[in-house]
Structure formats: structure tokens, C-alpha cells
Amino acid sequence: MKFKPIKTKGDFVRLTKEQSLKVEEYLLNGISSNDTQLNTAEEKLKFAYNRFKAEYGFNILRMGEYKAFSEWLSGLALDYDFYNYKILELAKEWGQNPTTEAQENKIIMGWWDFLTTKFFKALKKYKVV
């Protein structure tokens, strides 16, 4: 199904509800464990958040929770795409339509922050924290 993005100021478009659900599905599918069975969104989010705090919690005071989480993700802590071409494919699937190299670079450079924002929104939505 093709989605019509809602235009906003700047280079990016606002996600529709359907697109947001696709992003959330992607986010949850990237969280797994070899040791623990994770069946629900709440379990996955809680597992990832607790793992982040255990592995990278020392950086929360230094740089703040949001920035620390984004940096933790950029170290490939969870199973998310990191190749530029794949990030751009996903962005297009989720309603972005970059027409210039500068817009593509902005999407690529903002990838980990984008996932971080969606992760923390999901934590609130599922009342994990």
C-alpha cells in the first residue's frame, strides 16, 4: 500500500499512523535475546532498556539518557540496519522522499536519533518506564 505523507516544514515528512506502526514493528523486531524469550512488546522494550542501562548506564549522567541511548544503538547493540542504502530504503518505505543528496545525508545522519525517539515513545506507549 502506498502512503501519502503529510508535508511538514523542512526536509522531512510526518509519519501517518500506518507508517508509525511499521516503524514500531521494525523497532520491536530488532530486539531479541539468545537467553530470554521475549514474546510481547513490553518484554522486548524492557529487555532492551535494561540492557542499555546495564551496558551503557555510566554515560547517562555524562551525556543524558537520549544521547547515550542513541550512541549505544550506533554501536550496533540491537539488530537494526546500518548501511546507508538500507536506511534510505526504509526511510522511503516510511514516507520520506529525499530528492537531494543533502536530504539523504540528513536522513542517514539522523538514523540513530530517529530510532531513539521512536524507542522512547514506545516505552511510554507500553508503560515500560
C-alpha positions, 0 to 999 in steps of 0.5 A: 500500500502506498502512503501519502505523507503529510508535508511538514516544514523542512526536509522531512515528512510526518509519519501517518499512523500506518507508517508509525506502526511499521516503524514500531514493528521494525523497532520491536523486531530488532530486539531479541535475546539468545537467553530470554524469550521475549514474546510481547512488546513490553518484554522486548522494550524492557529487555532492551532498556535494561540492557542499555542501562546495564551496558551503557548506564555510566554515560547517562549522567555524562551525556543524558539518557537520549544521547547515550541511548542513541550512541549505544544503538550506533554501536550496533547493540540491537539488530537494526540496519546500518548501511546507508542504502538500507536506511534510505530504503526504509526511510522511503518505505516510511514516507520520506522522499529525499530528492537531494543528496543533502536530504539523504545525508540528513536522513542517514545522519539522523538514523540513530536519533530517529530510532531513539525517539521512536524507542522512547515513545514506545516505552511510554506507549507500553508503560515500560518506564 
